[in-house]
Amino acid sequence: MNVRVNISEESRAATGEQSLRDKVVLVTGGARGLGEAVCANLAEAGARVVCADVRFELAEQVAEPLDGARALRLDVSDWPSVQAGLEDILGNEGRVDVLINNAGIDITLPVDELSVEDWQRVIATNLTGPFMLCKAVLPRMREQGGGQIVNIVSTAAKRTWPNACAYHSSKWGLLGLSHALHVEARPQRVKVTALVAGGMRTPFLLDRFPDIDVSTLQDPRSVARSVRFVLTQPEETVIPELMVLPMTETSWP
Ligand code: NAD
């Protein structure tokens, strides 16, 4: 067993692949769906995962069976909650190496029916939230000599369909924020990536559209594997943007 681990560690090191062992990883929206799959994947790679969510009890259920993981109550749309969450992590884990901006919501309504409050909630969660988390962690990552941020974007940041104007605006904005911070943070040894995901079999779609054809969607664990791929690139390499689609994607040609 030990021999196998050593061989794989050696071959990993030979390719320059970075290890996630003992890295402190903050995953927002970690309580279900893609966030849950990312928590499981990165904990399995040896990371110390902080599964952060407004649904705290669900986050606890996700973190409990994972080695080195714990749950954190955090509302990405609320600046005091973001600041308190980071303080909690610095107090307990002592550092933050990786941020996965994954929490997201959609309110699917025609523009006439979408209230100003609905619009603000989607933008606050999907765009202002990632901005506030980046703003909170970047100075720490700089002090630590580097870090990584992965922003979970969507094909909704590349094209548009009806009844999702707030979601599209938030995700096009998040793609822009991601590229802007990639440029700004790279000289400080912080890697920023926009991961553009296609449709996934998560409650995000399955709860709202029970009749959806699940064969057109991908397993969120596949997207979680792509997150790990991004995070384990050699030190000298950064992936600013990566698109991961189901073979049968309907929102992309
Ligand atoms: P999901 O609804 O299954 O899970 C989202 C999680 O985020 C939930 O646990 C929820 O409690 C949490 N959350 C919501 N608001 C929050 C807040 N203010 N603070 C903290 N946590 C909050 O969704 P999912 O499908 O796993 O989506 C994850 C990400 O992937 C989202 O950013 C979504 O936009 C994106 N995405 C999803 C799909 C898809 O088809 N499911 C496709 C492309 C991109």
Residues whose N, C-alpha, C, O or C-beta is under 5 A from the ligand:
A	BS01	NAD	G29 A31 R32 G33 L34 G35 A52 D53 V54 R55 L74 D75 V76 S77 N102 A103 G104 T125 I152 V153 S154 T155 A197 G198 G199 M200 T202 P203 F204 L205
